[in-house]
Amino acid sequence: MAGEDSVRVAKNTGYLFLRMILVLVVGLYTSRVVLRALGFTDFGIYNVVGSVVVFFGFLRLALTNATYRYIVYALGEGDTAKLRKTYSMAINCHVILAVSLLVILEAIGIPVVRHGLNIPPERLPAAMWAYQFSILTFAFSILQTPFNSNVIAHEKMDFYAIVSILEVLLKLGLAFIVASSGFDKLIMYAMLLTASAIIIFLFYVVYCKIKFKDCVFRFCWDGKLVREFASYSGWSLLVNAADVSITQLISIFFNLFLGVIANAALGVANQVIGQLNSFMGTFTQAFDPQIIKSYASGRRDYFYSMIYSTSKITFLLMLFICLPLAANIDFVLKVWLGEYPADAAVFIKALIIYVLIDSFQSPLWQAVHATGKLKIHQILMFCVKILAIPAMYFALKLGASGAVTLLIWALVNLISAVVRTVYMKTLIDLDLKKYLKEVVLTIVLVAALSVPGVMLLSSYLGVNLKSFLISSSVAVLVVGGLSYFAALNAKEREILKSLPVIGRVLTKFAR
């Protein structure tokens, strides 16, 4: 790593690491309060109703990818005029998208919620109110996107961390309000989430207006840039559509074949996986801008080294967290929630496999976005990922359990990872032999040496505090030791040592 870039990445990772810890702890506790306040039925209803709104999120994600890529690329080129125009047009496009989706969701979503979902008749009015507030929350999340992308592109991770912490604290506060309210709790919860989204949106708007003088909104319309956004977003739309469709259809499939309680279990699992994805984003967000900027500035050696190192480090850090969690998930859920839907634990284990596959692929996603050449990659990914929908549907129709269905999804994700990696040879001239040796073989070896033993140990010790402490300690020592001394090279160990908190621990341990 270049010295200045290394310091910036390390500093930003420190901010994001602090964010991750606080967001994880507060977020999980908030989920406990919300589940107890709403109950299994209303929690399941909110999960499935929200899935109708988020189903259209692939449109937002497609435009988000274009916005982030073009802003970061303009920063990498050092073109201020292009940066300002890109930022202004991104805001215009997101306003148009937010208004359009409000109209679509009102026209299409209401009949789906009223007649297409398995909702108890006595809770339908509350579900309809929850749906309306979910639409508004979604609209403000769309409007926030260009401002959020601007903050991350400028690598202002301190502000990003502060606002993220504020957001989870707001959600914790509203969860307590819901728990003590005499009003319908489902409606109150949805309404307060909308209020929280508006507050966070305003924080981003004010900060961007004050902080980024090189990136100020000016009303303009550039048809050429809109066409570039549309082309980029259009190809990005393919994979985003597949991912969002699969995620939301899982909720709908579970609702149709397994019932509301299964949706509640899936909702709990999604809360945990959401926090794990947040943890993964903690590290990848510190590195992602550097991948795109290094490509834009022509620093190819740095570009490739970022891909190899980030792929490996992200997976190992995720395994470091996921293995103790998977081994003790029943104990964690008992302490966290008290009572919880029976299938939540096995759902979480299945989804952890999906997350681990995603973790080492994240830098390759950013490499694709850095090139701007999405067409072939997106077509390949769409063709593979979309197979999960019929596979999961027919599995459930034939009587498969929810856990088996989620494992099918993870298997399809693994196939897509293989296809993406092979295609990188053509797109960025990735050295497949080096990638397989330095990344894939390394992480597979660490996983194979650590996972079976820790899982068997936890199973033998049972579900209790002693088992949690012993198996978690063994997992941390085995994964940490194998990663630091066997998986990482000297350069990567220095990167870890430069990180706040982690670096100090490793320095003392190495002595």
Buried (B, 14 or more C-beta within 10 A) or exposed (E): BEEEBBEBBBBBBBBBBBBBBBBBEBBBBBBBBBBBBBEBBBBBBBBBBBBBBBBBBBBBBBBBBBBBBBBBBBBBEEBEEBBBBBBBBBBBBBBEBBEEBBEEBEEEBBEBBEEEBBBEEEBBEBBBBBBBBBBBBBBBBBBBBBBBBBBBBBBBBBBBBBBBBBBBBBBBEBBEBBBEBEEBBBBBBBBBBBBBBBBBBEBBBEBBEEBBEEBEBEEEEBEEBBEBBBBBBBBBBBBBBBBBBBBBBBBBBBBBBBEBBBBBBBBBBBBBBBBBBBBBBBBBBBBBBBBBBBBBBEBEEBBBBBBBBBBBBBBBBBBBBBBBBBBBBBBBBBEBBEEBBEBBBBBBBBBBBBBBBBBBBBBBBBBBBBEBBBEEBBEBBBEBBBBBBEBBBEBBEEEBBBBBBBBBBBBBBBBBBEBBBEBBEEBBEBBEEEBEEBBBEBBEEBBEEBBEBBBEBBEEBEBEEEBBEBBBEBBBEBBBBBBBEEBBEEEBBEBBBBBEEBBEEBEEEEE
